[in-house]
Amino acid sequence: MNETEEQIADKTRKPRQDRSIKTKDAIVQAAAKLFSEKGYHRTNTKQIAAAAGVSTGSFYSYFTDKRDVFLDVLKIHSEAMQAHVDATVAQLNAKELDKRLIISHMIESLIQSHTPYISFHRELSLLLLSDEVVKEVMESQYDVGRRKTLEFLKLSSDELRVGNLEAAAVVVFESVSSVVDRIVFYGERVSADHLKTELVDMLVHYLFGE
């Protein structure tokens, strides 16, 4: 009989003391570094424990396996990405910049926030197809991105030339995500600057009719 995620989680330690928290953080940071350098499939728990300066037994006090720590790394990167985007939005709201410059800044912010994923993007893409929990984590991140896009569009709702704001938020988010992924993860014969320029032009025309 297979154990549920909750039953497995109950067997691992939930750090409450500073030392335990630091130990778990060290394991997560070591895992993130190894996943980036070696890839998910070429990293094992023994390597992670050694890089964190703890015993393999100590590793298993906090995580059930490398997949478990990978999920923590993924969540941390997702939170860091969102924090980076939120900070950019707050900064832009504080300045009265033109629409083209605002959209350009947002695209650049997304490109920068994707950086931690570069080294293990291939492994993440494969896990998205085979691991339901990884898929759920990433879909949750996409949902946040769509919601934030909608909130961002509402700031200029009186100027928008779109028929449906929620649908427009999805179109904008998916368009930007697709181009950002091409720039960050795959590279193109067309320069990144040219891709960004064309994307900004397309969005300004679509959203504001300019």
Secondary structure as the mmCIF struct_conf table of DSSP 4:
data_model
#
loop_
_struct_conf.conf_type_id
_struct_conf.id
_struct_conf.beg_label_comp_id
_struct_conf.beg_label_asym_id
_struct_conf.beg_label_seq_id
_struct_conf.end_label_comp_id
_struct_conf.end_label_asym_id
_struct_conf.end_label_seq_id
HELX_LH_PP_P HELX_LH_PP_P1 ASN A 2 THR A 4
HELX_RH_AL_P HELX_RH_AL_P1 GLU A 5 ASP A 10
TURN_TY1_P TURN_TY1_P1 LYS A 11 LYS A 11
BEND BEND1 THR A 12 THR A 12
BEND BEND2 GLN A 17 GLN A 17
HELX_RH_AL_P HELX_RH_AL_P2 ASP A 18 LYS A 38
BEND BEND3 TYR A 40 TYR A 40
TURN_TY1_P TURN_TY1_P2 HIS A 41 ARG A 42
HELX_RH_AL_P HELX_RH_AL_P3 THR A 45 ALA A 52
TURN_TY1_P TURN_TY1_P3 GLY A 53 GLY A 53
BEND BEND4 VAL A 54 VAL A 54
HELX_RH_AL_P HELX_RH_AL_P4 THR A 56 TYR A 62
BEND BEND5 THR A 64 ASP A 65
HELX_RH_AL_P HELX_RH_AL_P5 LYS A 66 ASN A 93
TURN_TY1_P TURN_TY1_P4 ALA A 94 ALA A 94
BEND BEND6 LYS A 95 LYS A 95
HELX_RH_AL_P HELX_RH_AL_P6 LYS A 99 SER A 113
TURN_TY1_P TURN_TY1_P5 HIS A 114 HIS A 114
HELX_RH_3T_P HELX_RH_3T_P1 THR A 115 TYR A 117
BEND BEND7 ILE A 118 ILE A 118
TURN_TY1_P TURN_TY1_P6 SER A 119 PHE A 120
HELX_RH_AL_P HELX_RH_AL_P7 HIS A 121 SER A 130
HELX_RH_AL_P HELX_RH_AL_P8 GLU A 132 LYS A 154
TURN_TY1_P TURN_TY1_P7 LEU A 155 GLU A 159
BEND BEND8 GLY A 163 GLY A 163
HELX_RH_AL_P HELX_RH_AL_P9 LEU A 165 ASP A 181
HELX_RH_PI_P HELX_RH_PI_P1 ARG A 182 TYR A 186
BEND BEND9 ARG A 189 VAL A 190
HELX_RH_AL_P HELX_RH_AL_P10 ALA A 192 PHE A 208
#
